[in-house]
Amino acid sequence: MIAAPIGAPEAFGSQILGVLAELPCLTDASIALDRPFMVSNSLPPPPALDTLNEEQSIALFLDFDGTLVDIADTPDSIEVPGDLSQRLGSLHERLEGRLAVVSGRALADLEKHTGELSVARAGSHGSDCRDAGGAAIGAEPKDLAKDTRDSIAEFAEAHGFSLEVKTHGAALHYRSDPTLEHKGLQFAQALAEERGIIVKQGKCVIEFVADEANKASAVRAFMETTLFAGSTPVFIGDDVTDEDGMRAANELGGFGIAVGDRPSENARYGLASPAAVHHWLQL
Ligand SMILES: O=P(O)(O)OC[C@H]1O[C@H](O[C@H]2O[C@H](CO)[C@@H](O)[C@H](O)[C@H]2O)[C@H](O)[C@@H](O)[C@@H]1O
């Protein structure tokens, strides 16, 4: 599936493509100048979480990479505080269970880094939603076909991308050589048209998934559960794929908080870094 061209704000979310920008690591710290609908991320900090939660019941949705942990050179070299899982467990208690981690990573990969999570979570870009006890919410995620995986692996090998084999998808990383972006996007666009798969772009990464789920559908799925229903959703994230989650939060009466420098089209507030997120959450 190919999403509407960049420049169509109502359609823009985690899915690409259209204009193939040639900026290094497009979404790392800046958004291309050909996206005039993007506002600068000089957003005010959010009010204190406890104050907000006293005024209305808050449901928090937290992205992982770039939000709870700093971006690192490779997917496996992130530094995760050893007690992050326990701290999230305490936050879950503070919010009476209305907390979910929503990541592009597969859940097994996420928990390889955090340790076992006892909070609600969604992996594989929103396609694998679980409640705090680990029970599935919604359908099983779809997987990429083997020949599609093989084509992505062959392209990675031939052109110098680092391949991340994921439970429900695959990712081409180019952090070590941002000039590969354009070539990767051209390949992704052609493959998406040929195989009917979905392509997402993130920070120095192009990802391939078979499932139409995204962070918006994950937010909606959680908000339909008894525990989350009637609360005000707040989505915190740093990357393009998080815009879907923020948009859903807005549509459901809540708001988004953008992390870092990347201009956000959906966030109401901003926080400078994962450290600032931890501080705001009082993790
Ligand atoms: O939705 P998220 O939890 O933010 O996950 C998005 C992707 O994060 C990972 O890649 C990104 O972080 C890496 C570690 O900092 C970095 O090296 C890479 O350049 C980033 O794109 C992860 O590898 C992907 O699977 C996630 O989808």
The ligand as a Tripos MOL2 file, in Angstrom:
@<TRIPOS>MOLECULE
LIG
   27    28     1     0     0
SMALL
NO_CHARGES

@<TRIPOS>ATOM
      1 O1          8.1930    2.9110   17.7700 O.co2     1 LIG1
      2 P1          9.5170    2.8480   18.4550 P.3       1 LIG1
      3 O2          9.4820    2.1400   19.7700 O.co2     1 LIG1
      4 O3         10.1670    4.1860   18.5560 O.co2     1 LIG1
      5 O4         10.4370    1.9380   17.5100 O.3       1 LIG1
      6 C1         10.8100    2.4230   16.2220 C.3       1 LIG1
      7 C2         11.9740    1.6240   15.7000 C.3       1 LIG1
      8 O5         13.0170    1.7500   16.6770 O.3       1 LIG1
      9 C3         14.2280    1.0540   16.4260 C.3       1 LIG1
     10 O6         14.9810    1.7800   15.4390 O.3       1 LIG1
     11 C4         15.3180    3.0950   15.8570 C.3       1 LIG1
     12 O7         16.0960    3.0260   17.0820 O.3       1 LIG1
     13 C5         17.4120    2.4190   16.9370 C.3       1 LIG1
     14 C6         18.0260    2.3880   18.3340 C.3       1 LIG1
     15 O8         18.1170    3.6830   18.8700 O.3       1 LIG1
     16 C7         18.2260    3.2240   15.9450 C.3       1 LIG1
     17 O9         19.5240    2.6340   15.7840 O.3       1 LIG1
     18 C8         17.4980    3.2840   14.5930 C.3       1 LIG1
     19 O10        18.2030    4.1370   13.7020 O.3       1 LIG1
     20 C9         16.0780    3.8350   14.7790 C.3       1 LIG1
     21 O11        15.3500    3.7540   13.5690 O.3       1 LIG1
     22 C10        14.0020   -0.3750   16.0340 C.3       1 LIG1
     23 O12        15.1800   -0.9290   15.5290 O.3       1 LIG1
     24 C11        12.8650   -0.5650   15.0380 C.3       1 LIG1
     25 O13        12.5610   -1.9410   14.9280 O.3       1 LIG1
     26 C12        11.6190    0.1540   15.5570 C.3       1 LIG1
     27 O14        10.5360   -0.0120   14.6580 O.3       1 LIG1
@<TRIPOS>BOND
     1     1     2 2
     2     2     3 1
     3     2     4 1
     4     2     5 1
     5     5     6 1
     6     6     7 1
     7     7     8 1
     8     7    26 1
     9     8     9 1
    10     9    10 1
    11     9    22 1
    12    10    11 1
    13    11    12 1
    14    11    20 1
    15    12    13 1
    16    13    14 1
    17    13    16 1
    18    14    15 1
    19    16    17 1
    20    16    18 1
    21    18    19 1
    22    18    20 1
    23    20    21 1
    24    22    23 1
    25    22    24 1
    26    24    25 1
    27    24    26 1
    28    26    27 1
@<TRIPOS>SUBSTRUCTURE
     1 LIG1         1 GROUP 0 **** ****
